[in-house]
Amino acid sequence: MIVDCAIYRDGHRTEGLEDLSDALDAARASGDAFVWIGLHEPTEREFDRVTEEFGLHELAVEDALNAHQRPKLEVYDDSLFAVLKPVTYEPDSDTVSSGELMIFLGDSFVVTVRHGEGSPLKSVRGRLEKDPEMLRLGPTAVLYAIADATVDHYLEVATELQTDLEELEAEVFSPDDGGSRHVASRIYTFKRQIQEFRRATGPLSVPLNRLAGSGVLGPVVPFVDDRAHPFFRDVNDHLTRVNESVEALDRLVSDVLSAHLAQMSVRQNDDMRKISSWAAMAAVPTMIAGIYGMNFEHMPELHWEWSYPAVVLIMVAFEVLLFRLFKKRGWL
């Protein structure tokens, strides 16, 4: 459905006309205006009208309706199509989820299509309407503001994930809980959250490089005002910081997992040493008792008066000797 529709003229908002074609014609006739239409999870039937009025390419329309796209920037004859993936972080469940935001830019129009939650569109529109100088850049200002808000939120999510990782590290190296089984599950879950975050941030580098005028095609990106290149370079710098943070988080969580597995292995070895030590200590009296329990008639010391206390004393002496030996070596 259409969430908002307005015409922006000379950096100021005027309400959009009810007919989309009339609104676009009015914006183009003015020369310093553009139409911004916002939609939320439109159906194919609802989007047909927008497609017809603004001449959107069928492939871009298909992507906008079906969602599940990677961040990208596509150039068509009559429009520019960009995909961003805003992310949200749930501190209660420590999970990262992503939505999708499609942006169509053309001659005097912007169409934004939102899927899922976490979209910054509402705050972006409000902030832009308070900045007429930026709005005078036209549709480019909308694309920049959305990209800037999305990447700034990436930085916040990266900070939250860093805090979670520090808590996870403290738990792994805790003498009490570091070896518990649920820790490994938490580490794997955390790694999945980082991968979800990476799918949103990593592919966005190439589109922002192009918008900043440093991509493969150089500064030539249609429907984008050349005066916006410094702004996009700033957003790209922030994204670079985010991607570096994501890489660092991924390496650290892998190191934490390795450390946890090493701890588990060491603890298992300690347990095996203790079990082996107690088994060795139990073997000595078992062996002696087994020999004298064979009930042969002619065995040494069977009829000696002090044979029983002597055998018991020998058992105790061996047990004390083995105990002190294993204790000295740290096996007990």
N, C-alpha and C positions, 0 to 999 in steps of 0.2 A: 504494500500500500504506500501511497505518497505521504510521507511524514511532514515535509515542509517544501514550500515552493515560493521563491521570491526573486525579484529582479533587483540587481545591485547596480546603481547608476552613480558614477563619480564617487565611488567609495561609500555610498549610503544605500540602505535598504529601502525598497518600495515593494509593496505587496504584489505578488505575481498575478497575472491574469488567469481567469478560470480556464481558458483555452490555451493549451501549450503552444500551439502554432502562433497564436496572437502574441503570446509572451515572448517567444523567440524573435518574431518579426519586430516587435517593439524594441527589444534589446539591440538587434542589429541595426535598426534605423537610427538609434541614438548614437551609436559609434563608441560610446564610453560606458556601455552597460553589458551585463551578462545575466543569464538565468541560472539559478542553482536549484535543482530539484533533488530532494533526498527521499529514497525509498528503503523500506525495510522488508526483506524477504518477499519480494513481489512474486506473484504467480505469472505464468507465461502470458495469460490473457491480459493481466494488468500491465505487463511490460510491453505488450505489442503496441500500445498507443504511444508510449515514449519512443520506442524504436522507430516507428513510422515518422513521427514528428521531427526527430533529431537525426534521422538517417544513420543510426548506429549499425556497425558491421555485424553480420549474423553470427560470426564466430565469437566475437566479443560478447554478444548477447547470450549465446549459449553458455559461455563461461560464467557470466554474471548470474544466470538463472540456476545453474547446476552447482556452483561453488566448488569447494574442494580443489582450489587452485594454489599453486606456489606463487610467492611474490614475484611479479614480473612487470614489464613495460612493453606494450605492443603499439606499433604505429600503423594506423590504417589511413585510407585516403581522406576521410572526412572527420577523423577523431583520433584521439590518443586514449589508450586503455591501460590503466594501471591497477595492480592488485596488491593490497597490503594485508597483513595478518596481525591485527591487534591481539594482545594477550592479556589475560587476567590471571591474577594469583590469589588463591584461596588459602589464607594463613592457617585456618582451622584444620584443613585436610592436607596442607602442603602440596597442593596440586597446581599445575599450570595448564590453562585451557586457552585455546585460540579461536577467534572468530575470523571473518573475512570481510574485507571492504574493497569494493570495486569502484573505480572512478573513471568516468568518461569525460574527456575534455575535448571541446571543439570550438568552432567559431561562435563565440559569445554564449557558450553554455557549459554547464557542469552538471553531470548526473552522478550521484553517489548511490550505491546499492550496498546495504549492510546485511550480513548474515551472522547470526549468533550474537553473543554479548560482548561487552568490553569495548565497544566502539567509542572513539573520542569525538564523534561528529557534533553532538549537542554542544559540548564545551568549545569546540573549534569554531562553530558558527557564531556563538556568542562572543568569543574573543575577537574574531575577525570583524564583527559588526562594530566593535569599539575601536578599531584601528583602520580608519578610512584610507590612510596612506598605503597600507599594505593591500587593501581591497582594490585600489586603483590599478594594481597589476593584473586585474581581471581573473579569469579562471586559474591562472598560474598560482595566484595567492591561495586559492582553496587547496590545490594540490600540495603546495609547500606546507601550509598550516596543518593539514591532515598528517603528512609524513612527519613533520616535526613533533606533533603531539604523540603519534604512535611510537616514535623512537625514544622520546623522553620517557614514556611509560616503560619501554624496554629497560632503561637504566634503573628505574625503580624496582622492577621485577628482578633484575640481576642482583641488586643489593639485598633483596629479600632472600634470594636463593643462597647468596654468600653467607647470610646469617644462619640459615638452616644448615648449611654445610658445616659451619663452625660448631653448631650444636651436635651434629652427627659425629664429627671428629671427637668431641669431648666424650660422647657416649661410647664410641669404639675403643678409646684408650682408657676408659674408666676401668678400674680394677674389679669392679663388681659386675657390670653389665656388658663389658666389651666382648665377652665370648658367647653371649646369648644368641639364640637362633634367629630371633626376630630382627636383629641388627642387620644381618645380610639381606633380609627382605626389604628393610627400609632403604638400604644402599641401592639396591636394584630399582626400587620405586623412584628414588631420587634421580637416578641416572635416566630413567624414562622421562622425567619432567624436564631435564636438561635437553634431551633430544627433541622434545616437543617445542621447547623454546628455540632451539637451533633451527628447526624447520621454518620458524617465522622470521628469524633475523638473518640467517646466512644468505639466502637467495636475494635478499633485498639490496645487497651491495651493488650488483650490476646495474639495476635501474637507477639507483641514486647517483652512481658514477656518470651515467648518461645525462641525467638531469642537471648534474653539476658541471657539465661541459667537458668532462674528462673521460668519457667512455670511448668505445671503439669508433663510434660515429662522430666523435668530437662534439662541438657545441650544437650541431644541427639536430634539434628535436622539435618537430613542428608543434604548434599550439602552446609552446612554452616561451614566456618572455625572457629574453637574454639577461635582463636586469635581475632575474631571480637566481642566476647561477651562484653568486656568493652565498645566498641563503641555503641552497641545496648542498653546497659544499660544507656548510656548518652542520647540517643534518647528517651528512655522510661521515663527518668526523665523529659525531656522537655514535653513529651506528658502528664505526670501527672500534670504538671503545667497548660497545656492547658485545661485539663478536669476539674481541680479545678476552672479555670477562667470561663469555660462554666457553671458550677454549680452555681457559684456566680452570673453570669449574669442572669441566669434563675430565681434565687431567687429574685434578685433585680428588674427585670422587673415585676415579680408577685407582689412585694411590691409596685412598682410604679402604677400598675394597681389598686391595692386595695386602694391606696391613692387617685388616681383619682376618683374612684367610690365613695369613702367617701366624697371627695370634692363636687362631683355632688349632693350627697344626702344632704349635709349640705346646699348647695346653694338652692336646691329645698325646703328644710325646711324654709330657710330664706324667699324665695319668697312666700311660703304658709302663713307664719306669716304676711308678709306685706299685702298680699291680704286679709287675715282674719281681720287684723286691720282696713284697709280701709272699708271693708264690715261692721264691727261693728260700725264704725263712721258714715257710711251712713245709718245704721238701725235706729239710734235714731231719726233724723228728719223725716225719712220715717214713723216711728211709730206714731209720734205726728201728722204729716200732715194727716196720714191715719185716725186717731181718729177724728180729726176735719173736715175731709172731708166726714163724713158719712151722713151729711145733716139731722140729727135729729132736730126736732123743739125745744125740751127742752133740751139744753145742757148748762152746766155752762160757764159763761164768754162770751157767744156768743154776748151779747148786751152790754158788757162792753167796754168803750171807748178805754182803753189801752190793750185790749186783744191781738190784732195782734202784736204790738211791744214786748209785754211780752212773747208771744210764741216764737217769733224769737230770743229774748234774751236768753230764756231758751235753745233753740237749739244750739245757739253759745256757751253758757256756757258748755253744755254737750260735744260739739265737742272739745273745748279747753281742757277740763278735760281728755277726752279720748286720745287726741293727746299727751298730756304731760305724761300720764300714759304709753302708748305704747312706746313712745320715751325713757322713763326712763328704760324700760325693754329691750330695744334694738330691738323692733319689727318693728320699722320704721327708 
